[in-house]
């Protein structure tokens, strides 16, 4: 009950755009996303703008900037340009001081760096060590390497993610079934493609475990 209450408080703080870094970090950590391509892109961009040097915000921004994710950062930039153009029409009624102040503010708001794919990889690998307790950061870098078919590179992050889920579930009382399922599936995929056929028995066991999780979820519904 306590963890649900705190989770609700954190979500309310983000809703009102609170300046607490901890609230923003916990908000993303505790969402337990079903799919990393279904996160709120606008909220991620807001998080990155508020805390551009925070490792988790950098990891999130790198993921939505990556060609391997399904997000489209360019569409956001184009939308901002259109909005900026519409706002310029209202400058006619302002004096020079007001125009200058508004333009400076708009430049700061739209100052979002675009990342090349090699910069995405650097951002992920450089910031993950600074976010060692972040389940979400481990899920993102694991998924990135799996999509890239770099199974051995993904393995340590997947195993660390499994340990983090176990700790947060046991000691924090958090409901992280989706993250647990995704890490388990990631490890099964890794075992399928590395050290074959030695790891195939372990992979089959993990696939059966995942099917059990899915069946349990269906029964609960």
HELIX and SHEET records of a PDB file:
HELIX    1   1 UNK A    2  UNK A   15  1                                  14    
HELIX    2   2 UNK A   21  UNK A   29  1                                   9    
HELIX    3   3 UNK A   41  UNK A   50  1                                  10    
HELIX    4   4 UNK A   55  UNK A   65  1                                  11    
HELIX    5   5 UNK A   73  UNK A   88  1                                  16    
HELIX    6   6 UNK A   89  UNK A   93  5                                   5    
HELIX    7   7 UNK A   96  UNK A  109  1                                  14    
HELIX    8   8 UNK A  117  UNK A  128  1                                  12    
HELIX    9   9 UNK A  129  UNK A  131  5                                   3    
HELIX   10  10 UNK A  135  UNK A  147  1                                  13    
HELIX   11  11 UNK A  151  UNK A  172  1                                  22    
HELIX   12  12 UNK A  177  UNK A  193  1                                  17    
HELIX   13  13 UNK A  200  UNK A  220  1                                  21    
END                                                                             
